């Protein structure tokens, strides 16, 4: 089957993004196995999985940086993606300002004036609660939490409506993690930005996300995210079924293949 990333009219389909039976091999090793799911506009979706589960491969495939061996990825025509990688540490052996780091988020073919570019940089910084005074600061002199906010601002500078976060709180202290979680919730609620958030921290995912994907090269169905995070892929759902309820499986009309979603729907209290 021919693999491709293509646009789909969101008037016909309500999803911002949809994957259908996406399989990826890297260096002869199966990294993703028949992945199918969709995300609606404005959702905040969690992605759980151990090291080596394929979370980063999934993000890079969505971004078009890795070509799937089979399957299809459909994007809304209006989808603009921002990406926060697991680790983004530019070479700090030479001075680089916060403003310069954020400007790296612009697309190469943007046509804004220098004045408009500056406005967008500082709007992005303000959206992550960093004031104008941070723009000229040396990036390497910031705290870990401040650096992560700058990297998030970098992903926001071109006004995305879909954000992919690959463990954005890795390596920072607990208090700063809480601030980052609150920031992401605000971006989702106030700006309506759709978020796919990868993490090892099951408690945060359960508390913050409306739906959860459990990934370990393929999507696992029938296990509670806490049990999944502890290595149990088959059991553990029943005792916590009041907290997380698996949604009904959805199937497309008979076409080339069937679509199967392994989400968990998290009731809001």
C-alpha positions in Angstrom: 0.0 0.0 0.0 1.3 3.4 -0.9 2.3 5.5 2.2 1.5 9.2 2.3 0.7 12.3 4.3 -2.2 14.1 2.8 -4.8 16.7 3.5 -8.4 15.8 4.1 -11.3 18.3 4.0 -12.3 18.8 7.6 -15.9 19.6 6.4 -16.1 16.0 5.5 -14.0 14.8 8.4 -14.0 16.4 11.9 -10.4 15.4 12.7 -7.4 17.6 12.9 -5.3 14.6 12.3 -6.0 10.9 11.5 -3.7 7.9 11.2 -4.8 4.8 9.4 -2.8 1.6 9.8 0.6 3.4 10.0 3.6 1.0 10.2 7.2 2.2 10.5 10.4 0.2 10.4 13.7 1.8 11.5 17.0 0.0 10.7 15.1 -3.2 10.0 13.3 -3.0 13.4 9.5 -2.6 13.7 9.0 0.8 15.5 5.3 1.3 14.9 2.8 -1.5 14.1 -0.5 -0.6 12.4 -1.2 2.6 14.3 -4.7 4.0 13.8 -6.2 6.9 15.7 -7.7 10.3 15.2 -7.7 13.6 17.2 -10.5 16.1 17.1 -10.0 19.9 17.1 -9.4 21.3 20.6 -8.6 17.9 22.2 -5.9 17.4 24.8 -4.7 13.8 24.3 -2.1 11.9 26.3 0.4 9.4 24.9 1.9 6.9 27.4 4.6 4.5 26.6 8.0 3.2 28.0 11.4 4.1 26.5 11.6 2.6 23.0 7.8 2.4 22.6 7.9 4.5 19.5 6.6 7.9 20.8 9.3 10.0 19.2 9.0 7.9 16.0 5.3 8.6 15.9 5.8 12.3 16.2 8.5 12.4 13.6 6.3 10.4 11.3 3.4 12.8 11.8 5.8 15.7 11.0 6.8 14.0 7.8 10.4 13.5 8.9 10.1 9.7 8.8 8.3 8.0 5.9 6.0 5.2 7.0 6.4 1.8 5.3 2.6 1.6 5.0 -0.5 3.4 6.0 -1.8 6.9 5.7 -1.7 10.1 7.6 -4.4 12.7 7.0 -4.2 16.3 8.1 -6.9 19.0 8.1 -6.1 21.6 5.4 -6.0 24.2 8.2 -3.6 22.1 10.4 -0.4 24.1 11.5 1.8 21.9 13.6 4.2 23.0 16.4 6.6 20.6 17.9 8.5 20.5 21.2 11.1 17.7 21.1 12.2 15.7 24.0 15.5 17.4 24.3 16.4 20.7 22.5 19.7 22.0 23.7 21.3 24.3 21.1 25.1 24.7 21.2 25.6 27.2 24.0 29.3 27.6 23.7 28.6 30.9 22.0 26.0 33.5 23.1 22.5 33.1 21.7 19.6 35.2 22.9 16.1 34.1 23.8 14.8 36.1 21.0 17.1 34.3 18.5 16.0 30.9 19.8 12.3 31.8 19.5 12.9 33.1 15.9 14.1 29.6 14.9 10.4 28.6 15.0 9.6 30.7 11.9 9.1 28.9 8.6 11.8 29.6 6.1 9.4 31.1 3.6 7.6 33.5 6.0 7.2 37.0 4.5 6.7 39.2 7.6 8.6 42.4 8.1 11.3 42.6 10.8 8.9 44.6 13.0 6.1 42.1 12.6 8.5 39.2 13.3 9.6 40.9 16.6 5.9 41.4 17.6 5.3 37.7 17.0 8.4 36.7 19.0 7.3 38.7 22.0 3.7 37.6 21.8 4.9 34.0 21.9 7.1 34.8 24.9 4.2 36.5 26.7 2.0 33.4 26.1 4.4 31.3 28.1 4.6 34.0 30.9 8.0 35.4 30.0 8.1 39.1 29.7 9.8 41.5 27.3 12.9 41.6 29.4 13.7 38.0 28.6 14.2 38.6 24.9 17.8 39.8 25.0 18.9 37.4 27.7 21.5 34.7 27.1 19.6 31.4 26.7 22.3 29.4 28.4 21.9 31.5 31.6 18.2 30.6 32.1 16.9 28.0 34.5 15.8 24.7 33.2 12.1 25.7 33.4 12.7 29.0 31.7 14.6 27.3 28.9 11.6 24.9 28.4 9.2 27.8 28.3 11.4 29.4 25.6 11.3 26.2 23.5 7.5 26.1 23.9 7.4 29.8 22.7 9.6 28.7 19.7 6.8 26.2 18.8 4.1 28.8 19.2 5.7 31.7 17.1 4.1 30.6 13.8 0.6 30.3 15.4 0.1 26.5 15.3 -3.3 24.9 16.1 -1.8 21.5 16.7 1.0 21.0 19.2 3.1 17.8 19.6 4.9 17.6 22.9 7.5 14.8 23.3 8.0 14.6 27.1 8.5 18.4 27.5 9.0 18.1 31.3 11.9 15.7 31.1 14.8 16.7 33.3 13.2 19.6 35.2 12.1 19.9 38.8 8.7 19.1 40.1 7.6 22.7 40.8 8.6 23.7 37.2 6.8 20.6 35.9 3.5 21.8 37.5 4.0 25.2 35.9 4.5 23.6 32.5 1.4 21.5 32.9 -0.6 24.5 33.9 0.7 26.4 30.8 -0.3 23.5 28.5 -3.8 23.4 30.0 -4.2 27.1 29.5 -3.0 26.9 25.9 -5.6 24.2 25.3 -8.4 25.9 27.1 -8.0 29.5 26.3 -6.4 29.3 22.8 -8.2 26.1 21.7 -4.9 24.5 20.6 -5.1 20.8 20.0 -2.4 18.9 22.0 -0.9 15.5 21.8 1.3 15.1 24.9 3.8 12.2 25.4 4.9 11.4 28.9 6.0 8.7 31.3 4.1 10.5 34.1 0.8 8.6 34.2 -0.7 10.6 37.0 -0.4 13.8 35.1 -1.8 12.3 31.9 -4.8 10.8 33.8 -5.4 14.1 35.6 -5.0 16.5 32.6 -5.9 14.7 29.4 -9.4 13.8 28.1 -8.2 10.7 26.3 -5.2 8.5 26.5 -3.2 6.4 24.0 -1.1 3.5 25.4 1.7 2.8 22.9 4.3 0.1 22.9 5.1 -0.1 19.2 1.3 -0.8 18.7 -1.7 0.6 20.5 -2.7 -1.5 23.5 -6.4 -2.1 24.3 -8.0 -3.3 27.5 -5.5 -2.2 30.1 -5.7 0.8 32.5 -3.0 3.4 31.9 -1.6 2.9 35.4 -1.4 -0.8 34.8 0.1 -0.2 31.4 2.8 2.1 32.8 3.8 -0.7 35.3 4.2 -3.2 32.4 0.8 -4.9 32.6 -0.6 -4.8 29.0 -3.6 -7.1 29.6 -5.2 -6.5 33.0 -5.7 -3.9 35.7 -8.7 -2.1 34.2 -11.5 -3.3 36.3 -10.4 -1.9 39.7 -10.2 1.6 38.3 -12.9 1.5 35.7 -14.7 4.4 37.4 -11.8 6.6 36.6 -11.0 5.6 33.0 -13.5 4.0 30.7 -12.5 2.6 27.3 -14.6 4.1 24.6 -16.4 2.0 22.0 -14.2 0.9 19.1 -15.0 2.8 16.0 -14.8 1.4 12.5 -14.9 3.1 9.2 -17.1 1.9 6.3 -15.5 -1.0 4.5 -12.6 0.5 2.4 -9.0 -0.7 2.0 -8.7 -1.5 5.7 -10.5 -1.1 9.0 -9.8 1.6 11.5 -9.4 0.7 15.2 -8.9 3.2 17.9 -7.4 2.2 21.3 -8.2 5.3 23.4 -9.4 5.7 26.9 -12.0 8.2 27.7 -11.4 10.0 31.0 -14.6 11.4 32.7 -14.3 14.9 34.1 -15.4 15.3 37.7 
